[in-house]
Amino acid sequence: MSAPIDQLTQRPMVAFEGVTKRFGGTKGQPAFTALAGIDYIVPKGAITGIIGRSGAGKSTLIRLVNGLELPSSGKVLVDGVDVGGLDDAALRALRREVGMIFQHFNLLSSRTVRDNIALPLEIAGVDRQTIDARVKPLMDLVGLADKARRYPAELSGGQKQRVGIARALATEPQLLLSDEATSALDPETTQSILELLKTINRDLGLTVLLITHEMEVVKTIASQVAVIDRGLIVEHGRTFDVFTAPKHETTQAQLSASIGAKLPEWIRSDLKSEPAPGDRALVRLVFFGETAFQPLTARLVAELGADVNILAGAIDEIAGEPFGSLVVSYPADPVTLERASRFYQQTGLAKEVLGYGV
Ligand SMILES: Nc1ncnc2c1ncn2[C@@H]1O[C@H](COP(=O)(O)OP(=O)(O)OP(=O)(O)O)[C@@H](O)[C@H]1O
């Protein structure tokens, strides 16, 4: 899939150009294709989320950005620089421009908070005075000014991740990579870390690229999203657009459980992908922008001339934009389905067929 026009007109922070990554293939073992041809642009200044199931290739993709992995073919450009073409010194310089935070924080247990944050600067050979001047505001930024002399074992998970974030920012990078950074945290702590990432993105103008299997994370902070499935990007765009009208079945499967109106499990588990005689269609309708202000549900009922049941509804928010979501059911006979399809076309109402059942 090639990048859409709107992405190409934005300044790219990272550009994946025909990137494949194969593992193995030695000693008679077949090679495993983890990335099967990625063309994707991560825009500068935005928070971009990459979502996908376990094993889809998320970690491999993000590790290509700071040269922890190299592509088997294709190119990864960071701010226009081809990562694959760098020598060791240039790679070290790139890694100062690209900070990274991890699910399990990766702090050094023998170093204090202050010294963990200072580490990348020590490695870069920065003098002690400059280090002190850099570390102090970072501890303030992440809310750990009073924990400078504490050790990681004395911190909560959220505080450890705050140290991880400050350490990643120490070299004043342009890009922050986040590898499941909130996956080990409880929901409340997750929210506070996401708030911090939002602040950093807004106030420092830092581009953030995060990978996660948590839809909530992307929904809360990412303005752009790409969905990866079996090594390919199968859908991408503005998070609001992708999440309110997911087109690919992987996106739909991942989202329907977590976004907008949720269906009770007993309904969900009985849904079929094709209607049988007497079945009803279960459809999620999404209201936003113009459609939010029109009495479309009443018109749908009138248009179908059939009984329409409302099964679930919710008001939700994606990357700060509100939308409403309603799950309805109606008979899945050909005449009603045809009328419904015409109605959706005429009104532009976003819908997702969840399945069929009784
Ligand atoms: N060094 C490696 N050698 C062989 N296979 C690998 C290697 N790294 C990753 N893979 C394989 O590539 C595929 C993609 O892995 P990757 O870690 O990128 O997925 P992921 O989407 O991040 O999954 P998860 O969410 O479970 O971390 C997996 O099938 C994995 O087993």
The ligand as an SDF file (V2000), in Angstrom:
LIG
                    3D

 31 33  0  0  0  0  0  0  0  0999 V2000
   15.2890  -11.9430   15.7460 N   0  0  0  0  0  0  0  0  0  0  0  0
   14.2740  -12.6640   15.2370 C   0  0  0  0  0  0  0  0  0  0  0  0
   14.4970  -13.8840   14.6880 N   0  0  0  0  0  0  0  0  0  0  0  0
   13.4850  -14.6000   14.1530 C   0  0  0  0  0  0  0  0  0  0  0  0
   12.2030  -14.2010   14.1040 N   0  0  0  0  0  0  0  0  0  0  0  0
   11.9140  -13.0120   14.6430 C   0  0  0  0  0  0  0  0  0  0  0  0
   12.9290  -12.1730   15.2470 C   0  0  0  0  0  0  0  0  0  0  0  0
   12.3380  -11.0360   15.6820 N   0  0  0  0  0  0  0  0  0  0  0  0
   11.0110  -11.1670   15.3880 C   0  0  0  0  0  0  0  0  0  0  0  0
   10.7610  -12.3360   14.7630 N   0  0  0  0  0  0  0  0  0  0  0  0
    9.4570  -12.8070   14.2790 C   0  0  0  0  0  0  0  0  0  0  0  0
    8.8720  -11.7980   13.4880 O   0  0  0  0  0  0  0  0  0  0  0  0
    7.4800  -11.6970   13.7220 C   0  0  0  0  0  0  0  0  0  0  0  0
    7.1410  -10.2770   14.1350 C   0  0  0  0  0  0  0  0  0  0  0  0
    7.6820  -10.0290   15.4340 O   0  0  0  0  0  0  0  0  0  0  0  0
    7.4950   -8.6600   16.1940 P   0  0  0  0  0  0  0  0  0  0  0  0
    8.1750   -8.7910   17.5140 O   0  0  0  0  0  0  0  0  0  0  0  0
    7.8990   -7.5480   15.3070 O   0  0  0  0  0  0  0  0  0  0  0  0
    5.9140   -8.6350   16.3890 O   0  0  0  0  0  0  0  0  0  0  0  0
    5.0240   -7.6970   17.3160 P   0  0  0  0  0  0  0  0  0  0  0  0
    3.9000   -7.2460   16.4620 O   0  0  0  0  0  0  0  0  0  0  0  0
    5.8700   -6.6700   17.9540 O   0  0  0  0  0  0  0  0  0  0  0  0
    4.5080   -8.7260   18.4010 O   0  0  0  0  0  0  0  0  0  0  0  0
    4.2930   -8.5270   20.0010 P   0  0  0  0  0  0  0  0  0  0  0  0
    3.1400   -7.5750   20.1470 O   0  0  0  0  0  0  0  0  0  0  0  0
    3.9430   -9.9200   20.4560 O   0  0  0  0  0  0  0  0  0  0  0  0
    5.5750   -8.0240   20.5480 O   0  0  0  0  0  0  0  0  0  0  0  0
    7.1510  -12.7220   14.8020 C   0  0  0  0  0  0  0  0  0  0  0  0
    6.6080  -13.8650   14.1960 O   0  0  0  0  0  0  0  0  0  0  0  0
    8.4820  -13.0190   15.4300 C   0  0  0  0  0  0  0  0  0  0  0  0
    8.5300  -14.3410   15.9110 O   0  0  0  0  0  0  0  0  0  0  0  0
  1  2  1  0
  2  3  1  0
  2  7  2  0
  3  4  2  0
  4  5  1  0
  5  6  2  0
  6  7  1  0
  6 10  1  0
  7  8  1  0
  8  9  2  0
  9 10  1  0
 10 11  1  0
 11 12  1  0
 11 30  1  0
 12 13  1  0
 13 14  1  0
 13 28  1  0
 14 15  1  0
 15 16  1  0
 16 17  2  0
 16 18  1  0
 16 19  1  0
 19 20  1  0
 20 21  2  0
 20 22  1  0
 20 23  1  0
 23 24  1  0
 24 25  2  0
 24 26  1  0
 24 27  1  0
 28 29  1  0
 28 30  1  0
 30 31  1  0
M  END
$$$$
